[in-house]
Amino acid sequence: MDNRLRRRLRNLSIDNYNAYYRRISHADDNDLELQLFINALTTNETYFFRNKRQFNYLSNIIFPELIRRQQKSGEKKIKIWSAACSTGEEPYSLAMLLYEKIFNIGQWNINILATDINREVLDVARRGEYKSKIVERMPSSYIKKFFMKNKETDTYRIKEYIRKMINFYQHNLIDRNSFGKMDCIFCKNVLIYLDNESKTEVISNLIKSMTEKTYFIIGYAESLMTNYSDYFRYIAPSIYQKKSTFEA
Ligand SMILES: C[S@@+](CC[C@H](N)C(=O)[O-])C[C@H]1O[C@@H](n2cnc3c(N)ncnc32)[C@H](O)[C@@H]1O
């Protein structure tokens, strides 16, 4: 991160962090330098089906339960939020898994919202094209079914019907949102980088998109230790639900 930030200073011919801070603190939301600053600060590491045990739990317990519940209510609607989606591997993994689990998916209303603060990673995510060495870690049945290979660029692109299941937006988790209630919220490997105050703010915003049936999934190395710790009940490792006694 430090190197990336130093490169920004060099490009602008600014020789100290205080001067750069002054430049950034006067920037408005559309200022390109503000975006470049955010990009330099954020860690974007991600991969398909990250945390295998969590995806197994999703596949065996959560998705079947959601599907049953929706079939019973006759709504056939599933709404999922990947709240720090980076270059898209997480929401695409969710879309592929849902595609595998739902019979007649064309008759369903599947809405996967994928957001991130960083515009650069969102551009990569929207394109859905990844280097072969990234994709080829996945089971070959998934690759055959969901990807198209481009031999010239040595990349694979996610097929259109999976890409279309996801809406990508830029969103800062510190800001309030009006995305509505979700069936699942993935907020993985981002809370760990936040100080306690920001983490509390992010969680209070996320709670507004939860009912007591929403599954809230965080990274293995993360905790929900904030003013809101008591709001959640434990379901499985790194998977929680809001207690019904707390309304947002
Ligand atoms: C390490 S990646 C995690 C990606 C994915 N969730 C995973 O677990 O593989 C962290 C992502 O969080 C994003 N991020 C950091 N701060 C954020 C904020 N305040 N609001 C939204 N996204 C943020 C970064 O841009 C980055 O893409």
PDBQT file of the ligand as one rigid body, heavy atoms in Angstrom, charges set to zero:
ROOT
HETATM    1  C1  LIG A 301      -9.822  -8.196   0.333  1.00  0.00    +0.000 C 
HETATM    2  S1  LIG A 301     -11.121  -7.702  -0.739  1.00  0.00    +0.000 S 
HETATM    3  C2  LIG A 301     -12.359  -8.912  -0.344  1.00  0.00    +0.000 C 
HETATM    4  C3  LIG A 301     -13.125  -9.370  -1.550  1.00  0.00    +0.000 C 
HETATM    5  C4  LIG A 301     -14.155 -10.487  -1.277  1.00  0.00    +0.000 C 
HETATM    6  N1  LIG A 301     -15.200 -10.041  -0.395  1.00  0.00    +0.000 N 
HETATM    7  C5  LIG A 301     -13.471 -11.711  -0.711  1.00  0.00    +0.000 C 
HETATM    8  O1  LIG A 301     -13.614 -11.989   0.494  1.00  0.00    +0.000 OA
HETATM    9  O2  LIG A 301     -12.781 -12.417  -1.439  1.00  0.00    +0.000 OA
HETATM   10  C6  LIG A 301     -11.699  -6.247   0.113  1.00  0.00    +0.000 C 
HETATM   11  C7  LIG A 301     -12.543  -5.329  -0.758  1.00  0.00    +0.000 C 
HETATM   12  O3  LIG A 301     -13.203  -4.386   0.077  1.00  0.00    +0.000 OA
HETATM   13  C8  LIG A 301     -13.301  -3.160  -0.617  1.00  0.00    +0.000 C 
HETATM   14  N2  LIG A 301     -13.524  -2.076   0.359  1.00  0.00    +0.000 N 
HETATM   15  C9  LIG A 301     -12.645  -1.571   1.271  1.00  0.00    +0.000 A 
HETATM   16  N3  LIG A 301     -13.228  -0.595   1.987  1.00  0.00    +0.000 NA
HETATM   17  C10 LIG A 301     -14.511  -0.494   1.529  1.00  0.00    +0.000 A 
HETATM   18  C11 LIG A 301     -15.626   0.345   1.875  1.00  0.00    +0.000 A 
HETATM   19  N4  LIG A 301     -15.534   1.267   2.832  1.00  0.00    +0.000 N 
HETATM   20  N5  LIG A 301     -16.772   0.180   1.189  1.00  0.00    +0.000 NA
HETATM   21  C12 LIG A 301     -16.883  -0.752   0.204  1.00  0.00    +0.000 A 
HETATM   22  N6  LIG A 301     -15.871  -1.563  -0.159  1.00  0.00    +0.000 NA
HETATM   23  C13 LIG A 301     -14.704  -1.442   0.492  1.00  0.00    +0.000 A 
HETATM   24  C14 LIG A 301     -11.960  -3.062  -1.331  1.00  0.00    +0.000 C 
HETATM   25  O4  LIG A 301     -12.011  -2.159  -2.416  1.00  0.00    +0.000 OA
HETATM   26  C15 LIG A 301     -11.726  -4.525  -1.755  1.00  0.00    +0.000 C 
HETATM   27  O5  LIG A 301     -12.167  -4.749  -3.060  1.00  0.00    +0.000 OA
ENDROOT
TORSDOF 0
